[in-house]
Amino acid sequence: MDGGTTEGFPHRIVSLLPGATEMVASLGLEDRLVGVSHACDFPPSVRNKPVVVRPRLETRGMDPGEVDRWVSSQLEQGGSLYDLDGPALAELRPDLILTQDLCDVCAASSEDLLPALRSLSPRPRVVAQNPHRLSEVLDALGELGRLTGREALAEKLVQAARARLDRVQEQVKGLPVRRGVFLEWLDPVYATGHWVPDMVDLAGGQDPLGRRGIPSIRIPWEDVVKARPEVLLLGPCSVPVPEVVRQASGLLGREGADTLPAVRNGEVYAVDARSYFACPGPRLVDGVELLGHLLHPGAVPWAGPTDAYRKLSPLIANEGALRQGAVGRTP
């Protein structure tokens, strides 16, 4: 039996997803949000909510190769990357829990939740948000509005989001489609997947390595070299922009990097993936506007935070190449 209120709508919501937390807040329901995950940080006020799920490994200070090896090992052994605080969840008495089954790496899943659910009474409603495409993210917002009694507001938000996406398409209409490769991890290299290729398309680009509607995948660096991107977008999941810049020196020191049009023309960008690309929430629309600005700066303005991206200096590639040569490493 699902928990609920006399109105039939949930009043105690726990969100295990940053994107879903943003949706809850956008619907004016932050006061009903009683618990979140460690990664929920927008709007900033949700950082004060009780945290019921945390990662098993503190990755701060680890290089991307180390993180990838640990994650791969955990998943191969059938382990989880997250710990759910069952007693804390029970104390919060949620009547709606928002989770996902889309990616075992990005957030806690429905499977992680199962042991804790057995001890909850009454049992809350569990909704898994699993959007694969950008349009499905907007659909998820509409569905959440219906579940929470905010259907009219959700529809207004979805219409406003679509209007902004249409505006970007109009701004880039008639301009040359630019070849833009988006990388979701830098060591090893991962091409982007799910909704990000849709975002690149809407912004007047085309990612020849992107995987629409399906997970990102590890690729050889040689594939990036062969793709010859005019714009190279570096957005490793949950990595702050300054750290992306640091990691980029190693990536751009690889063989063939100096032949890429993006490197030659100084169009390599570190972007804030956590805010605008990795989490399927309302700010993906901001991400499309940001991509439009990076792909077609003369046509699409960017009015968002100045630290949302950083244009990499060509010197970074040179520094990477010198370091690689100095220690005799091969790509």
C-alpha atoms as one frame of an Amber mdcrd trajectory, in Angstrom:
protein
   0.000   0.000   0.000   1.391   3.379  -1.044   1.785   6.093   1.536   0.020
   9.410   0.949  -2.024  12.246   2.372  -5.735  12.940   2.529  -5.428  14.936
  -0.703  -3.866  11.934  -2.395  -0.588  13.733  -3.062   2.753  13.101  -1.327
   3.833  15.494   1.395   7.149  13.880   2.373   9.471  13.407  -0.601  12.942
  11.865  -0.630  14.976  12.381  -3.794  18.019  10.234  -4.539  18.704  12.157
  -7.770  20.081  15.686  -8.241  17.959  16.191 -11.372  14.792  15.072  -9.609
  15.598  17.330  -6.664  15.808  20.273  -9.070  12.420  19.288 -10.484  10.856
  19.132  -7.021  12.194  22.598  -6.235  11.055  24.016  -9.587   7.522  22.825
  -8.779   7.555  24.817  -5.543   7.721  21.687  -3.401  11.015  22.202  -1.609
   9.174  22.357   1.707   7.979  18.780   1.096  11.501  17.556   0.347  12.611
  15.806   3.533  15.713  13.937   2.299  18.248  14.018  -0.533  21.413  12.378
  -1.801  24.942  13.659  -1.205  25.015  14.998  -4.779  21.901  17.180  -4.505
  23.225  20.731  -4.429  20.804  22.818  -6.493  19.103  24.991  -5.584  21.707
  25.679  -2.883  19.077  25.600  -0.137  18.636  21.822  -0.543  22.137  21.316
   0.843  20.585  21.743   4.273  18.294  18.727   3.821  19.102  15.395   5.529
  21.330  13.190   3.365  20.264   9.545   3.098  22.713   8.226   0.501  26.471
   8.673   0.110  29.181   7.233  -2.163  31.283   4.366  -0.831  34.474   5.978
  -2.084  35.708   9.533  -1.625  37.136  10.314  -5.079  38.486  13.745  -4.263
  42.199  13.764  -4.990  42.097  10.606  -7.124  43.050  10.788 -10.783  40.370
   9.818 -13.323  42.074   6.540 -14.199  41.992   5.426 -10.560  38.317   6.330
 -10.251  37.445   4.399 -13.411  39.322   1.296 -12.250  37.585   1.300  -8.855
  34.147   1.828 -10.380  34.719  -0.912 -12.961  35.912  -3.334 -10.270  32.885
  -2.660  -8.051  30.418  -3.142 -10.868  32.131  -6.305 -12.142  31.786  -7.800
  -8.655  28.109  -6.865  -8.511  28.693  -4.270  -5.811  27.076  -0.887  -5.381
  28.860   2.441  -5.468  26.542   3.909  -2.810  25.455   3.361   0.776  21.857
   4.085   1.708  21.150   5.038   5.315  18.120   2.842   6.046  17.481   4.055
   9.613  17.650   7.692   8.515  15.247   6.980   5.676  12.805   5.267   8.049
  12.938   8.235  10.415  12.027  10.611   7.573   8.835   8.617   6.816   8.671
   9.470   3.090   5.522   8.866   1.103   7.349   9.332  -2.246  10.909   8.303
  -3.123  12.449   9.405  -6.424  15.156   7.108  -7.753  16.530   5.744 -11.041
  17.657   2.607 -12.883  19.422   4.378 -15.722  23.035   4.426 -14.540  24.698
   2.472 -11.718  27.526   5.020 -11.640  25.639   8.313 -11.507  23.282   7.751
  -8.567  21.794   5.197  -6.211  19.348   2.874  -7.956  16.056   1.167  -7.114
  18.065  -1.953  -6.281  20.097  -0.038  -3.701  16.814   1.015  -2.138  15.241
  -2.451  -1.782  16.729  -3.483   1.606  15.603  -0.228   3.234  12.098  -0.453
   1.765  11.374  -3.698   3.616  11.471  -1.865   6.945   9.300   1.094   5.921
   5.673   1.147   7.013   3.570   2.369   5.401   5.522   1.616   2.269   6.149
   4.758   0.188   5.549   5.080  -3.497   8.799   4.642  -5.440   9.163   6.357
  -8.807  12.189   5.663 -10.996  13.038   8.411 -13.465  14.866   6.876 -16.429
  14.964   9.395 -19.283  17.168   8.463 -22.233  16.548  11.508 -24.433  16.135
  15.215 -23.767  12.414  15.103 -24.560  12.005  12.360 -21.948  13.558  14.590
 -19.282  10.795  17.123 -19.916   8.257  14.289 -19.853   9.591  13.282 -16.412
   8.991  16.818 -15.141   5.419  16.662 -16.387   4.869  13.284 -14.734   6.252
  14.545 -11.425   3.834  17.453 -11.628   0.928  15.023 -12.017   2.133  12.896
  -9.091   2.439  15.871  -6.762  -0.633  17.894  -7.687   1.364  20.503  -9.599
   0.331  19.469 -13.105  -0.535  22.968 -14.337   2.749  24.434 -13.114   4.710
  21.527 -14.583   3.058  22.093 -17.951   3.976  25.782 -17.839   7.589  24.896
 -17.012   7.762  22.354 -19.828   6.310  24.837 -22.314   8.818  27.485 -21.203
  11.677  25.005 -21.574  10.568  24.047 -25.073  10.288  27.722 -26.019  13.901
  28.277 -24.940  15.041  25.259 -26.944  13.133  26.544 -29.967  14.823  29.919
 -29.552  18.290  28.340 -29.688  17.314  26.412 -32.808  16.114  29.635 -34.415
  19.343  31.414 -33.478  21.519  28.777 -35.185  19.196  28.236 -38.144  21.058
  28.554 -41.441  24.498  28.449 -39.787  26.983  25.694 -40.645  26.536  22.622
 -38.451  29.720  22.314 -36.425  31.442  19.037 -35.595  31.592  19.038 -31.809
  32.834  16.067 -29.790  31.707  15.902 -26.148  33.747  13.675 -23.822  32.132
  12.443 -20.576  35.393  11.133 -19.083  39.008  11.843 -19.973  41.005   8.840
 -18.723  39.946   6.511 -20.175  38.129   8.466 -22.824  34.332   8.150 -22.921
  32.133   9.436 -25.734  28.876  10.990 -24.622  25.494   9.276 -24.583  21.817
   9.542 -23.658  20.495  13.125 -23.981  23.741  15.024 -24.640  23.856  14.282
 -28.407  20.310  15.721 -28.611  21.595  18.843 -26.878  24.493  19.179 -29.315
  22.094  18.826 -32.260  19.746  21.514 -30.950  22.699  23.857 -30.430  23.767
  23.699 -34.064  26.347  20.952 -33.793  26.783  17.274 -34.535  28.755  14.826
 -32.433  30.019  11.995 -34.672  30.930   9.915 -31.608  27.764  10.576 -29.562
  25.329   7.767 -28.710  21.772   9.060 -28.767  19.516   7.512 -26.164  22.032
   4.926 -24.960  24.824   4.989 -22.352  28.184   6.612 -22.905  30.955   4.233
 -23.890  34.703   3.945 -23.551  36.444   4.678 -26.846  40.062   4.712 -28.019
  41.652   8.152 -28.216  42.299   7.425 -31.898  38.543   7.736 -32.525  38.658
  11.330 -31.330  41.617  12.065 -33.589  39.812  10.522 -36.580  36.644  12.492
 -35.832  38.591  15.767 -36.204  36.274  17.875 -34.018  36.030  21.566 -34.739
  34.994  22.056 -31.115  36.106  19.763 -28.290  33.933  19.802 -25.165  35.326
  18.258 -21.998  32.626  17.467 -19.442  33.578  14.584 -17.143  30.698  13.798
 -14.810  30.795  15.595 -11.427  34.280  17.060 -12.022  34.605  20.821 -11.293
  35.787  23.001 -14.153  39.213  23.833 -12.622  39.921  20.105 -12.219  38.790
  19.449 -15.802  41.326  22.036 -16.933  44.039  20.243 -14.968  43.109  16.865
 -16.450  42.973  18.323 -19.951  46.738  18.799 -20.115  47.174  15.027 -20.032
  44.438  14.408 -22.588  45.716  17.010 -25.025  49.260  15.734 -24.661  48.289
  12.508 -26.422  49.483  11.665 -29.883  47.554  13.464 -32.590  45.964  16.060
 -30.313  47.869  18.860 -32.016  46.265  17.894 -35.342  42.692  18.443 -34.121
  41.007  21.513 -35.634  39.594  22.316 -32.183  43.093  22.479 -30.702  44.559
  24.372 -33.641  41.754  26.948 -33.544  41.653  27.256 -29.751  38.134  25.840
 -29.396  38.603  23.392 -26.542  36.306  23.998 -23.566  36.046  22.593 -20.059
  32.381  22.680 -19.037  30.438  22.256 -15.802  28.882  18.884 -16.585  27.340
  18.385 -13.164  25.207  21.507 -13.510  24.322  21.469 -17.197  24.847  18.054
 -18.790  25.181  15.021 -16.516  21.979  15.332 -14.441  18.642  14.906 -16.240
  16.926  17.940 -14.777  15.655  21.416 -15.736  19.138  22.899 -16.199  19.738
  20.775 -19.300  17.970  23.626 -21.092  20.696  25.953 -19.822  23.158  23.391
 -21.146  21.712  23.664 -24.659  22.071  27.439 -24.473  25.659  27.033 -23.286
  26.444  24.634 -26.140  24.867  27.057 -28.595  27.156  29.786 -27.303  30.281
  27.609 -27.521  29.455  26.274 -30.984  28.115  29.568 -32.381  29.282  32.360
 -30.060  28.189  35.120 -32.428  24.620  33.845 -32.614  23.771  32.486 -29.172
  24.492  34.586 -26.074  25.297  33.076 -22.697  23.772  34.864 -19.724  24.576
  32.169 -17.171  27.425  31.965 -14.644  30.835  32.908 -15.991  32.364  29.816
 -14.375  30.095  27.445 -16.320  32.912  26.886 -18.786  36.497  27.775 -19.455
  38.215  28.097 -22.794  41.475  26.204 -22.665  44.664  27.910 -23.709  46.635
  26.215 -26.513  49.512  26.188 -24.041  47.775  23.392 -22.130  48.208  21.029
 -25.073  51.849  22.029 -25.411  52.468  21.483 -21.707  50.842  18.056 -21.922
  52.941  17.076 -24.911  56.144  18.160 -23.158  55.292  16.177 -20.045  54.429
  13.061 -22.018  57.692  13.312 -23.945  59.751  13.975 -20.828  58.683  10.755
 -19.133  58.586   8.687 -22.298  54.937   7.670 -22.001  52.882   6.447 -24.918
  49.208   7.280 -25.397
